[in-house]
Amino acid sequence: MSSSAGEIRQAQRRTWAGLSSGWETWDAVIMDQMRPITDALLAHLDLAADQVHLDVAAGTGEPGLTIAARTPQGRGVLADLAPEMLRVAERRAAARSVSNIETVVCSADGLPFEDATFDTVSVRFGFMFFPDLPAATAEIARVLKPGGRLVSSVWVRPQDNPWTEIAMAAIRAEVALPPTPPDGPSMFRCARPGYVSALYGAAGFGDITEWEVGVELVTATAAEHWELISAHVSLAVAALRQVDEQARERIAAAVVAAVGRFERDGAVRVPGVALCIAGSKTAPGA
Ligand SMILES: C[S@@+](CC[C@H](N)C(=O)[O-])C[C@H]1O[C@@H](n2cnc3c(N)ncnc32)[C@H](O)[C@@H]1O
């Protein structure tokens, strides 16, 4: 049975409240992994110094904080469903002396902003968790100025993302995980090429492009890789709740052994691939 939009929002809020401390603990490693995505998205935004930017599903603040830091006369709004994630974003902003931001707790499918408020919008790894993707994309289009740019990223196939799939395979060897409903929130829900572009098109965006960007999750050791994954990857954290301590130890040992093959230059570098999507809100009469 599929869940209602309200149930999905409630479950997502709980999930990300629980993951926020793992994201804060591992902030430097996670942000290094995601940096190529931020760079790719920013390259498609054509930022002005007085930009008014909205980062939807901003979580602990990226890429919204990086954009705010580069647009000192502008303003950045970081919107997310989970206040706990936004509190981390506020602490990260203070640590980096980025003061031209505000945080807003809301769902992507009900943005509390006037029409045509923002020059640009970003959604880094958020689309897959929204209860109603067409409604969220239409909301983003509504709050963007005509001609404004939307950039986003989603994960591609699990087999191209060993940084998370190695742990999931080790978990599946211990416990039968229920299949993810195709329309329910999950990390790989938007993996199909063209899926997010079609959402953009239906919401009135033009000039749509999508392209793949590689990432690397770099940890000092294989044990650190496991610690990090088991603390912040939504799929893994949820699945690990279903196993006992002995099974958890077997999973940890299997992951540590499997990621050993990615050791290079004194670190463990496990690859992954994301899809980035950019488009412009079509101006009336264009
Ligand atoms: C993988 S994190 C991405 C955080 C950040 N953009 C980044 O890339 O580091 C996903 C975020 O989506 C948020 N989220 C989930 N459902 C949402 C919704 N309906 N509306 C807004 N944010 C949502 C979660 O609270 C979480 O912070």
The ligand as a MOL file (V3000), in Angstrom:
LIG
                    3D

  0  0  0     0  0            999 V3000
M  V30 BEGIN CTAB
M  V30 COUNTS 27 29 0 0 0
M  V30 BEGIN ATOM
M  V30 1 C 20.5010 13.8570 1.1140 0
M  V30 2 S 19.9700 15.2330 2.0590 0 CHG=1
M  V30 3 C 20.6050 16.5230 1.0190 0
M  V30 4 C 21.0580 17.7210 1.8130 0
M  V30 5 C 21.8860 18.7450 1.0280 0
M  V30 6 N 21.1610 19.3410 -0.0700 0
M  V30 7 C 23.1750 18.1410 0.5310 0
M  V30 8 O 23.2560 17.8220 -0.6790 0
M  V30 9 O 24.1050 17.9680 1.3340 0 CHG=-1
M  V30 10 C 18.2240 15.2830 1.6990 0
M  V30 11 C 17.4690 16.3950 2.4030 0
M  V30 12 O 16.1440 16.4290 1.8680 0
M  V30 13 C 15.2840 16.8790 2.8960 0
M  V30 14 N 13.8790 16.5900 2.5410 0
M  V30 15 C 13.2550 15.3880 2.5030 0
M  V30 16 N 11.9780 15.5550 2.1170 0
M  V30 17 C 11.7920 16.8800 1.9180 0
M  V30 18 C 10.6770 17.6790 1.5100 0
M  V30 19 N 9.4810 17.1390 1.2350 0
M  V30 20 N 10.8460 19.0130 1.4110 0
M  V30 21 C 12.0380 19.5900 1.7040 0
M  V30 22 N 13.1280 18.8890 2.0950 0
M  V30 23 C 13.0080 17.5470 2.1910 0
M  V30 24 C 15.7960 16.1260 4.1090 0
M  V30 25 O 15.3370 16.6680 5.3290 0
M  V30 26 C 17.3150 16.2050 3.9140 0
M  V30 27 O 17.8560 17.3040 4.6060 0
M  V30 END ATOM
M  V30 BEGIN BOND
M  V30 1 1 1 2
M  V30 2 1 2 3
M  V30 3 1 2 10
M  V30 4 1 3 4
M  V30 5 1 4 5
M  V30 6 1 5 6
M  V30 7 1 5 7
M  V30 8 2 7 8
M  V30 9 1 7 9
M  V30 10 1 10 11
M  V30 11 1 11 12
M  V30 12 1 11 26
M  V30 13 1 12 13
M  V30 14 1 13 14
M  V30 15 1 13 24
M  V30 16 1 14 15
M  V30 17 1 14 23
M  V30 18 2 15 16
M  V30 19 1 16 17
M  V30 20 1 17 18
M  V30 21 2 17 23
M  V30 22 1 18 19
M  V30 23 2 18 20
M  V30 24 1 20 21
M  V30 25 2 21 22
M  V30 26 1 22 23
M  V30 27 1 24 25
M  V30 28 1 24 26
M  V30 29 1 26 27
M  V30 END BOND
M  V30 END CTAB
M  END
